[in-house]
Amino acid sequence: MVTIEGEIDATNDRALARYVERHVVGCTHLVLDLRLVEFFGTAGFAALHNVNVICTDHSATWVLQAGARVRRVLAICDPAGVLPLEESPSGSDHRNAGTRDR
């Protein structure tokens, strides 16, 4: 399980993908938890696409846990649902969401 908090944008999107690549070797399953991410730019989507490719290359399954901010960008950038997004947000996602996200 990898938990990310803070911001994912063009300044750190590649670092996220490289981190996952270093740690997915030998793993069969990855849970990427982005529920605490406060800002998620479109570069974050590119990072998630790279994570998808990395997991495929290493024969690892993965699931993405995402809060409202990440889900908003994914609704635009991944309308076909290619990324393995967890079906529904948990109750804590709603409680932790800012007023503008409710």
VEXSE-699015 format. One line per field, with one value per atom (N, C-alpha, C, O): y negated, z negated, x; residue in three letters; atom name. Coordinates in Angstrom, 3 decimals, always signed. Atoms other than C-alpha are relative to their C-alpha. Layout:
! residues N
py = [Y,...]
pz = [Z,...]
px = [X,...]
residu = [ala,...]
atome = [CA,...]
END
This chain:
! residues 102
py = [+1.172,+0.000,-1.237,-1.335,+1.272,-3.443,-1.087,-1.159,+1.091,-6.460,-1.312,-1.567,+1.301,-9.894,-1.070,-0.936,+1.143,-13.168,-1.273,-1.275,+1.280,-16.788,-0.272,-0.228,+0.390,-17.734,+0.908,+1.347,-0.699,-15.858,-0.912,-1.187,+0.916,-18.150,+0.217,+1.226,-0.154,-18.711,+0.006,+0.430,+0.014,-19.177,+1.353,+1.593,-1.272,-15.664,+1.221,+2.317,-1.139,-13.454,+1.111,+2.287,-1.026,-11.661,+0.696,+1.894,-0.595,-11.117,+1.058,+2.096,-0.984,-9.329,+1.278,+2.369,-1.178,-6.989,+0.759,+1.990,-0.657,-6.299,+0.716,+1.812,-0.622,-5.573,+1.326,+2.346,-1.231,-3.048,+1.046,+2.220,-0.959,-1.459,+0.677,+1.881,-0.577,-0.967,+0.994,+1.946,-0.815,+0.622,+1.097,+1.947,-1.006,+2.728,+1.303,+2.344,-1.193,+5.164,+1.067,+0.829,-1.096,+8.496,-0.008,+0.934,+0.072,+7.381,+0.563,+0.504,-0.494,+8.974,-0.928,-0.857,+0.900,+6.270,-1.316,-1.333,+1.334,+2.530,-0.721,-0.688,+0.906,+0.262,-1.392,-1.653,+1.376,-3.391,-0.884,-1.091,+0.771,-5.562,-1.498,-2.031,+1.434,-9.157,-0.768,-1.900,+0.652,-9.986,-1.268,-2.099,+1.181,-12.610,-1.071,-2.080,+0.976,-14.443,-1.245,-1.163,+1.278,-18.113,-0.697,-1.456,+0.551,-19.105,+1.081,+1.751,-1.018,-16.833,-0.627,-0.805,+0.596,-18.392,+1.061,+2.256,-0.951,-16.816,+0.798,+1.908,-0.768,-15.792,+1.229,+2.238,-1.146,-13.503,+1.143,+2.312,-1.050,-11.656,+0.708,+1.933,-0.616,-11.093,+0.943,+2.015,-0.856,-9.689,+1.299,+2.377,-1.203,-7.298,+0.905,+2.130,-0.805,-6.182,+0.752,+1.934,-0.668,-5.451,+1.122,+2.181,-1.049,-3.493,+1.204,+2.346,-1.083,-1.452,+0.815,+2.046,-0.675,-0.644,+0.780,+1.922,-0.647,+0.169,+1.278,+2.319,-1.179,+2.547,+1.094,+2.274,-0.979,+4.238,+0.668,+1.889,-0.533,+4.650,+0.975,+1.915,-0.853,+6.266,+1.024,+1.666,-0.961,+8.402,-0.189,+0.781,+0.307,+6.657,-0.617,-1.493,+0.643,+5.852,-1.201,-1.256,+1.169,+2.528,-0.605,-0.390,+0.709,+0.453,-1.398,-1.601,+1.399,-3.285,-0.435,-0.342,+0.585,-4.775,-1.509,-2.066,+1.429,-8.375,-0.771,-0.296,+0.924,-11.276,-0.837,-0.608,+0.808,-13.880,-0.769,-0.863,+0.817,-16.011,+0.843,+0.423,-0.900,-13.087,+0.526,+0.586,-0.522,-11.662,-1.026,-0.666,+1.062,-15.007,-0.024,-0.104,+0.007,-14.971,+1.289,+1.256,-1.271,-11.283,+0.052,+0.677,+0.029,-11.903,-0.673,-0.331,+0.709,-14.242,+0.734,+0.910,-0.575,-12.508,+1.491,+2.003,-1.451,-8.871,+0.384,+1.194,-0.285,-8.778,+1.463,+1.947,-1.408,-5.206,+0.912,+2.109,-0.793,-4.068,+1.020,+2.140,-0.912,-2.501,+0.277,+1.407,-0.188,-3.058,+0.750,+0.558,-0.832,-0.621,-0.760,-0.497,+0.828,-3.138,+0.810,+1.493,-0.659,-1.759,-0.493,-1.683,+0.300,-1.668,-1.243,-2.132,+1.141,-4.140,-0.564,+0.177,+0.581,-6.595,+0.469,+0.716,-0.413,-5.593,-1.188,-2.327,+1.064,-7.581,-1.007,-2.195,+0.924,-9.051,-0.974,-2.099,+0.927,-10.552,-1.178,-2.325,+1.081,-12.527,-0.888,-2.113,+0.790,-13.583,-0.849,-1.959,+0.723,-14.651,-1.001,-1.800,+0.917,-16.535,-1.394,-1.594,+1.406,-20.302,-0.386,+0.346,+0.471,-22.271,-0.077,+0.279,+0.127,-22.942,+1.358,+1.429,-1.320,-19.174,+0.739,+1.802,-0.710,-18.245,-0.356,+0.151]
pz = [+0.000,+0.000,+0.000,-0.776,-0.071,+0.951,-0.223,+0.502,+0.306,-0.576,+0.333,-0.093,-0.404,+0.919,-0.595,-0.590,+0.468,-0.656,+0.517,+0.929,-0.484,+0.322,+1.415,+1.729,-1.374,+3.978,+0.995,+0.770,-1.128,+7.198,+1.198,+1.638,-1.131,+10.048,+0.853,+0.701,-0.923,+12.709,-0.705,-0.112,+0.704,+10.059,-0.600,-0.909,+0.661,+8.629,+0.656,+0.102,-0.618,+11.054,+0.379,+0.192,-0.386,+12.342,-1.224,-1.188,+1.236,+8.809,-0.529,-1.031,+0.433,+7.958,+0.815,+0.247,-0.856,+10.939,-0.272,-0.315,+0.297,+10.186,-1.353,-1.493,+1.318,+6.528,+0.114,-0.426,-0.172,+7.515,+0.740,+0.370,-0.777,+10.067,-0.878,-0.760,+0.885,+7.433,-0.998,-1.407,+1.063,+4.984,+0.483,-0.313,-0.478,+7.213,+0.407,+0.547,-0.372,+8.178,-1.076,-2.254,+0.926,+6.591,-0.670,-1.387,+0.583,+5.554,+0.977,+2.192,-0.862,+6.856,+0.003,+0.903,+0.092,+5.762,-0.640,-1.601,+0.504,+5.163,-0.292,+0.516,+0.321,+3.410,-0.066,-0.896,-0.026,+4.245,-0.573,+0.051,+0.738,+1.744,+0.178,-0.350,-0.240,+2.905,-0.684,-0.299,+0.641,+0.581,-0.756,-1.016,+0.741,-1.276,+0.903,+0.413,-0.936,+1.867,+0.018,+0.203,+0.053,+1.635,+1.351,+1.612,-1.353,+5.206,+0.944,+0.678,-0.981,+8.246,+1.379,+1.918,-1.325,+11.520,+1.082,+0.795,-1.111,+14.948,+0.144,+0.675,-0.010,+14.640,-0.901,-0.672,+0.856,+11.867,+0.762,+0.498,-0.830,+14.412,+0.794,+0.917,-0.747,+16.500,-0.903,-0.467,+0.953,+13.391,-0.235,-0.294,+0.214,+12.810,+1.225,+1.098,-1.229,+16.434,-0.028,+0.313,+0.105,+15.894,-1.023,-0.796,+1.016,+12.736,+0.605,+0.349,-0.651,+14.784,+0.907,+0.892,-0.899,+17.368,-0.810,-0.480,+0.846,+14.661,-0.621,-0.610,+0.621,+12.884,+1.033,+0.748,-1.075,+16.175,+0.352,+0.490,-0.345,+17.016,-1.053,-0.721,+1.096,+13.601,-0.431,-1.471,+0.276,+13.688,-1.387,-2.068,+1.301,+10.592,+0.229,+1.078,-0.042,+10.116,-0.934,-1.851,+0.875,+8.556,-0.048,+0.838,+0.173,+7.284,-0.505,-1.280,+0.355,+6.875,-0.928,-0.574,+0.924,+3.843,+0.148,+0.015,-0.308,+4.574,-0.684,-0.809,+0.561,+2.888,+1.107,+2.290,-0.946,+4.546,+0.986,+2.163,-0.891,+5.978,+1.115,+2.272,-1.008,+7.757,+0.907,+2.124,-0.807,+8.903,+1.016,+2.125,-0.921,+10.464,+1.252,+2.369,-1.144,+12.677,+0.795,+2.026,-0.710,+13.509,+0.814,+1.874,-0.760,+14.603,+1.356,+2.333,-1.248,+17.259,+0.826,+2.033,-0.720,+18.159,+0.288,+1.197,-0.170,+17.874,+0.034,-0.779,-0.017,+18.862,+0.302,-0.062,-0.313,+20.136,-1.186,-1.142,+1.189,+16.702,+0.184,-0.315,-0.229,+17.818,-1.290,-1.535,+1.261,+14.448,-0.996,-1.018,+0.923,+11.705,-1.250,-2.354,+1.088,+9.555,-0.863,-0.360,+0.941,+6.437,+0.262,+0.498,-0.413,+7.075,-0.598,+0.139,+0.597,+4.580,-1.137,-1.819,+1.102,+2.136,-1.334,-1.479,+1.333,-1.499,-0.730,-0.274,+0.804,-4.132,-0.457,-0.584,+0.448,-5.286,+1.105,+0.812,-1.097,-1.816,-0.079,+0.109,+0.082,-2.255,-1.205,-1.112,+1.212,-5.796,+0.161,-0.368,-0.153,-4.753,+1.157,+1.313,-1.136,-1.667,-0.496,-1.502,+0.340,-1.791,+0.340,+1.050,-0.224,-1.713,+1.487,+1.916,-1.446,+2.011,+0.677,+1.771,-0.615,+2.670,-0.315,+0.253,+0.387,+1.100,+0.884,+0.697]
px = [+0.849,+0.000,+0.896,+1.847,-0.700,+1.274,-1.049,-2.041,+0.918,-0.468,+0.683,+1.810,-0.518,+0.045,-0.904,-2.128,+0.774,-1.022,+0.641,+1.801,-0.525,-0.607,-0.440,-1.630,+0.303,-0.373,+0.708,+1.836,-0.620,+0.274,-0.177,-1.294,+0.030,+1.205,+1.247,+1.936,-1.120,+3.861,+1.360,+2.352,-1.281,+6.567,+0.365,+1.532,-0.303,+6.257,-0.645,-0.560,+0.686,+4.289,+0.965,+0.651,-0.984,+7.394,+0.581,+0.862,-0.521,+8.673,-0.961,-0.529,+1.002,+5.418,+0.131,+0.175,-0.114,+5.725,+1.302,+1.304,-1.285,+9.413,-0.047,+0.495,+0.126,+8.600,-0.754,-0.327,+0.787,+5.947,+0.823,+0.815,-0.793,+8.265,+1.060,+1.284,-1.018,+10.989,-0.601,+0.065,+0.578,+8.564,-0.947,-1.347,+0.944,+6.310,+0.712,+0.069,-0.756,+9.083,-0.185,+0.083,+0.224,+8.215,-1.362,-1.698,+1.343,+4.727,-1.018,-0.831,+1.072,+1.577,-1.202,-2.039,+1.149,-0.868,+0.432,+1.201,-0.288,-0.653,-1.307,-2.236,+1.095,-3.125,+0.621,+1.491,-0.482,-2.473,-1.094,-2.135,+0.996,-4.315,+0.266,+1.242,-0.115,-4.805,-1.129,-1.423,+1.143,-7.708,+0.378,-0.492,-0.422,-5.641,+0.612,+1.118,-0.559,-4.513,-0.883,-2.098,+0.724,-5.486,-0.072,-1.005,+0.015,-4.582,+0.479,+1.476,-0.348,-4.472,-0.095,-1.188,-0.039,-3.374,-0.055,+0.016,+0.073,-3.627,+1.291,+1.270,-1.248,+0.027,-0.121,+0.546,+0.258,-1.195,-0.637,-0.355,+0.601,-3.299,+1.078,+1.054,-1.102,-0.161,+0.792,+1.212,-0.703,+1.537,-0.770,-0.179,+0.820,-1.365,+0.019,+0.017,-0.119,-1.211,+1.337,+1.393,-1.305,+2.508,-0.033,+0.551,+0.142,+1.661,-0.715,-0.334,+0.736,-0.813,+0.925,+0.889,-0.951,+1.880,+1.033,+1.350,-1.006,+4.439,-0.566,+0.091,+0.619,+2.049,-0.238,-0.032,+0.203,+1.182,+1.322,+1.384,-1.323,+4.878,+0.516,+1.238,-0.468,+5.500,-1.055,-0.909,+1.075,+2.316,-0.604,-0.936,+0.601,+0.973,-1.382,-1.545,+1.307,-2.685,+0.056,+0.875,+0.015,-3.525,-1.375,-2.202,+1.259,-6.393,+0.323,+1.258,-0.179,-6.674,-1.128,-2.303,+0.963,-8.403,+0.118,+1.208,-0.075,-9.327,-1.111,-2.240,+0.970,-11.062,-0.624,-0.377,+0.779,-13.264,+0.870,+0.520,-0.840,-10.443,+0.603,+0.627,-0.573,-8.784,-1.102,-0.925,+1.109,-12.116,-0.497,-0.892,+0.446,-13.040,+0.885,+0.374,-0.917,-9.925,-0.137,-0.111,+0.149,-10.355,-1.286,-1.323,+1.254,-13.938,+0.204,-0.461,-0.284,-12.527,+1.054,+0.888,-1.143,-9.253,-0.139,+0.515,+0.155,-10.373,-1.479,-1.924,+1.446,-14.066,-0.324,-1.395,+0.238,-13.716,+0.305,+0.022,-0.276,-12.556,+1.103,+0.998,-1.119,-9.284,+0.764,+1.185,-0.716,-7.625,-0.885,-2.101,+0.778,-8.674,-0.444,+0.034,+0.511,-10.533,-0.953,-1.845,+0.903,-12.182,-1.419,-1.627,+1.376,-15.931,-0.612,-1.039,+0.677,-17.274,+0.838,+1.546,-0.753,-15.763,-0.547,-1.744,+0.434,-15.853,-0.609,-0.506,+0.585,-17.661,+1.042,+0.743,-1.041,-14.362,+0.377,+0.780,-0.279,-13.825,-0.946,-0.542,+0.999,-17.024,+0.289,+0.221,-0.286,-16.128,+1.250,+1.308,-1.253,-12.606,-0.041,+0.882,+0.085,-13.772,-0.260,-0.940,+0.243,-13.726,-1.427,-2.117,+1.365,-16.956,-0.312,-1.410,+0.239,-16.535,-0.167,-0.727,+0.072,-16.293,-1.289,-1.536,+1.224,-19.612,-1.142,-2.248]
residu = [met,met,met,met,val,val,val,val,thr,thr,thr,thr,ile,ile,ile,ile,glu,glu,glu,glu,gly,gly,gly,gly,glu,glu,glu,glu,ile,ile,ile,ile,asp,asp,asp,asp,ala,ala,ala,ala,thr,thr,thr,thr,asn,asn,asn,asn,asp,asp,asp,asp,arg,arg,arg,arg,ala,ala,ala,ala,leu,leu,leu,leu,ala,ala,ala,ala,arg,arg,arg,arg,tyr,tyr,tyr,tyr,val,val,val,val,glu,glu,glu,glu,arg,arg,arg,arg,his,his,his,his,val,val,val,val,val,val,val,val,gly,gly,gly,gly,cys,cys,cys,cys,thr,thr,thr,thr,his,his,his,his,leu,leu,leu,leu,val,val,val,val,leu,leu,leu,leu,asp,asp,asp,asp,leu,leu,leu,leu,arg,arg,arg,arg,leu,leu,leu,leu,val,val,val,val,glu,glu,glu,glu,phe,phe,phe,phe,phe,phe,phe,phe,gly,gly,gly,gly,thr,thr,thr,thr,ala,ala,ala,ala,gly,gly,gly,gly,phe,phe,phe,phe,ala,ala,ala,ala,ala,ala,ala,ala,leu,leu,leu,leu,his,his,his,his,asn,asn,asn,asn,val,val,val,val,asn,asn,asn,asn,val,val,val,val,ile,ile,ile,ile,cys,cys,cys,cys,thr,thr,thr,thr,asp,asp,asp,asp,his,his,his,his,ser,ser,ser,ser,ala,ala,ala,ala,thr,thr,thr,thr,trp,trp,trp,trp,val,val,val,val,leu,leu,leu,leu,gln,gln,gln,gln,ala,ala,ala,ala,gly,gly,gly,gly,ala,ala,ala,ala,arg,arg,arg,arg,val,val,val,val,arg,arg,arg,arg,arg,arg,arg,arg,val,val,val,val,leu,leu,leu,leu,ala,ala,ala,ala,ile,ile,ile,ile,cys,cys,cys,cys,asp,asp,asp,asp,pro,pro,pro,pro,ala,ala,ala,ala,gly,gly,gly,gly,val,val,val,val,leu,leu,leu,leu,pro,pro,pro,pro,leu,leu,leu,leu,glu,glu,glu,glu,glu,glu,glu,glu,ser,ser,ser,ser,pro,pro,pro,pro,ser,ser,ser,ser,gly,gly,gly,gly,ser,ser,ser,ser,asp,asp,asp,asp,his,his,his,his,arg,arg,arg,arg,asn,asn,asn,asn,ala,ala,ala,ala,gly,gly,gly,gly,thr,thr,thr,thr,arg,arg,arg,arg,asp,asp,asp,asp,arg,arg,arg,arg]
atome = [N,CA,C,O,N,CA,C,O,N,CA,C,O,N,CA,C,O,N,CA,C,O,N,CA,C,O,N,CA,C,O,N,CA,C,O,N,CA,C,O,N,CA,C,O,N,CA,C,O,N,CA,C,O,N,CA,C,O,N,CA,C,O,N,CA,C,O,N,CA,C,O,N,CA,C,O,N,CA,C,O,N,CA,C,O,N,CA,C,O,N,CA,C,O,N,CA,C,O,N,CA,C,O,N,CA,C,O,N,CA,C,O,N,CA,C,O,N,CA,C,O,N,CA,C,O,N,CA,C,O,N,CA,C,O,N,CA,C,O,N,CA,C,O,N,CA,C,O,N,CA,C,O,N,CA,C,O,N,CA,C,O,N,CA,C,O,N,CA,C,O,N,CA,C,O,N,CA,C,O,N,CA,C,O,N,CA,C,O,N,CA,C,O,N,CA,C,O,N,CA,C,O,N,CA,C,O,N,CA,C,O,N,CA,C,O,N,CA,C,O,N,CA,C,O,N,CA,C,O,N,CA,C,O,N,CA,C,O,N,CA,C,O,N,CA,C,O,N,CA,C,O,N,CA,C,O,N,CA,C,O,N,CA,C,O,N,CA,C,O,N,CA,C,O,N,CA,C,O,N,CA,C,O,N,CA,C,O,N,CA,C,O,N,CA,C,O,N,CA,C,O,N,CA,C,O,N,CA,C,O,N,CA,C,O,N,CA,C,O,N,CA,C,O,N,CA,C,O,N,CA,C,O,N,CA,C,O,N,CA,C,O,N,CA,C,O,N,CA,C,O,N,CA,C,O,N,CA,C,O,N,CA,C,O,N,CA,C,O,N,CA,C,O,N,CA,C,O,N,CA,C,O,N,CA,C,O,N,CA,C,O,N,CA,C,O,N,CA,C,O,N,CA,C,O,N,CA,C,O,N,CA,C,O,N,CA,C,O,N,CA,C,O,N,CA,C,O,N,CA,C,O,N,CA,C,O,N,CA,C,O,N,CA,C,O,N,CA,C,O,N,CA,C,O,N,CA,C,O]
END
